[in-house]
Amino acid sequence: MIPEKIEKPLFFHSFLIAALLFAVLFYSGIVKMTDKHPYTALISFSDTKKIEAVVCAAPVKSASGRFYLAECALRSVFGEVNHHESRSSASGRITVFVPAQIAESLFPGKLCKNPVYLDAGETVLFTGSAGEGGTFFADDVQCKGYFGAFGAVNAVRAACRLQFRRLLYSWREAGGLLLALITGCREYLEVRTGEAFRGAGVSHILAISGMHLVFISGNIALVLYTLAGKRFKLLLLLAVQFLFVWFAGISPSLFRALLCSMLSIMSAFCYKKIRHRLDFLAVAFLVHAIIFPSHLFQISFVFSYAACAGILAFADLFEQKMTAICPPALSANIALSASAQTFTLPISALVFRSLVPFALFASVALSPLVSVFMIVGVIAIMLCLMLPMLSPFFGVIIGALYKTIFFTATFFSGLPAIHF
C-alpha cells in the first residue's frame, strides 16, 4: 500500500521562502542591485552631448508629467574631447528623460512642428546633457527609423499602437482609464481619476491588471476547445498571450500576469500540479526580478504582487467566513477585495502617508464595476478595430461606465482619511 503524500506546511515551500527573503533583503536596502548593462565608451558619460540609441521599450510618463522615461540601448555617443567634437561607439543602457511635449507630439490631440513617435525598436538620436546615475536629459530628438531583422515588424507594431491610442483617445476620459487598465500606460489617465482612486485607497486596482489577459485567453480556449487537443491549445494560448504583451508593451503588472499565466500553462502542459498557488507567484516574482530588475523600484510592481499575494493567501478563507452571513456573489466580492487589501493597505499607507478606513468598502464597490468596464472595453476595442463605424456607439457605453466608476471613486475619496 502506497501511503498518501502529505502536503508540506507553508514554510517548506522553497520558492516562497526565497521570494520573501529576497524582498526583505532588497527593500530593506541590505542588498543592492548591480547594473546589468553598464555604460562603456571612450568618451566619458559626463561629456556626452549626443547619443544614438535604440529604444528598448515604450517610454513611461513620469509622476510629474513633465517627462517620459525611455530605457535605451546605446550604439554611439558624441562629445567634446580635447576641445574637439568626437564620436565613439558605445554599449550599455541608460534612461533618457524626454520632454512630454516631444514624446507626445504624435499622440492624438497634440500638435507639433517636428513630430516624433518613440517606441520599442526605433533608433533615435538624442541631443542634450548627461545627468547622474546613468540618465540623459534630451532637448531634441531625431528619429532615424527601424533597422535590423525585426525593423519592419517593430515599425508595423508602432503604427498599430498609434492607431490603438487614437481609438481610445476618441473615448476621452474613459479611453484613458481603459488604456491604463489594459497596458499600464497612464498617458491619457485624467489626474483627477488617479487622485480619486488613490484617495479611496484602491490604487492597487489600477496596478493589478492582467484581467484582460485572462479574459482573452478564456475566450480563445472556449473557441479552441473542440478544435484542438489540450496540449496544442495550451501552446496556442501561450503564443497569443506573448503576442498580446508584445503589442501592448511590457508593464510590471502585465508582465506579472503573463508570467503567472505562463507558469500555469506550462504546469498543465507537463501534467504537473503545484500544490500551493503562492508558489506560482513566488516563481514569477523571482523571474521578474531577474529579467526586469528596474521594475522593482516601481510602485505598480509592488501593488501588483502584494494584491495577488493577498488574494491567493486569504481569498478562500475570507469567502468561507463571509458565506455564512452574505449571499455567495457578495461574499466572493468582499473576500476578493478584503484579501487584496491585506497587503496593499499597509503599503499604501507607507507610500502615500495616509490610511483610508473605508478602503475595503470602496474596493467592494469598485472592483465589479472595473471588471465590467474592462470586459466591455476589450470587446469594444476588438469590434471597433474591425468595424470603426461602431466607435461612437461603444464610446457612449464606455463613457457611461466610466462616469459610474469615477463618481463612485470620488464619493469614497471624499470620506475622511487618517493622514500622518
C-alpha positions, 0 to 999 in steps of 0.5 A: 500500500502506497501511503498518501503524500502529505502536503508540506506546511507553508514554510517548506515551500522553497520558492516562497521562502526565497521570494520573501527573503529576497524582498526583505533583503532588497527593500530593506536596502541590505542588498543592492542591485548591480547594473546589468548593462553598464555604460562603456565608451571612450568618451566619458558619460559626463561629456556626452552631448549626443547619443544614438540609441535604440529604444528598448521599450515604450517610454513611461510618463513620469509622476510629474508629467513633465517627462517620459522615461525611455530605457535605451540601448546605446550604439554611439555617443558624441562629445567634446574631447580635447576641445574637439567634437568626437564620436565613439561607439558605445554599449550599455543602457541608460534612461533618457528623460524626454520632454512630454511635449516631444514624446507626445507630439504624435499622440492624438490631440497634440500638435507639433512642428517636428513630430516624433513617435518613440517606441520599442525598436526605433533608433533615435538620436538624442541631443542634450546633457548627461545627468547622474546615475546613468540618465540623459536629459534630451532637448531634441530628438531625431528619429532615424527609423527601424533597422535590423531583422525585426525593423519592419515588424517593430515599425508595423507594431508602432503604427498599430499602437498609434492607431490603438491610442487614437481609438481610445483617445476618441473615448476621452476620459474613459479611453484613458482609464481603459488604456491604463487598465489594459497596458499600464500606460497612464498617458491619457489617465485624467489626474483627477481619476488617479487622485480619486482612486488613490484617495479611496485607497484602491490604487492597487486596482489600477496596478493589478491588471492582467484581467484582460489577459485572462479574459482573452485567453478564456475566450480563445480556449472556449473557441479552441476547445473542440478544435484542438487537443489540450496540449496544442491549445495550451501552446496556442494560448501561450503564443497569443498571450506573448503576442498580446504583451508584445503589442501592448508593451511590457508593464510590471503588472502585465508582465506579472500576469503573463508570467503567472499565466505562463507558469500555469500553462506550462504546469498543465502542459507537463501534467504537473500540479503545484500544490500551493498557488503562492508558489506560482507567484513566488516563481514569477516574482523571482523571474521578474526580478531577474529579467526586469530588475528596474521594475522593482523600484516601481510602485505598480510592481509592488501593488501588483504582487502584494494584491495577488499575494493577498488574494491567493493567501486569504481569498478562500478563507475570507469567502468561507467566513463571509458565506455564512452571513452574505449571499455567495456573489457578495461574499466572493466580492468582499473576500476578493477585495478584503484579501487584496487589501491585506497587503496593499493597505499597509503599503499604501499607507507607507507610500502615500502617508495616509490610511483610508478606513473605508478602503475595503468598502470602496474596493467592494464597490469598485472592483465589479464595476472595473471588471465590467468596464474592462470586459466591455472595453476589450470587446469594444476595442476588438469590434471597433478595430474591425468595424470603426463605424461602431466607435461612437456607439461603444464610446457612449457605453464606455463613457457611461461606465466610466462616469459610474466608476469615477463618481463612485471613486470620488464619493469614497475619496471624499470620506475622511482619511487618517493622514500622518 
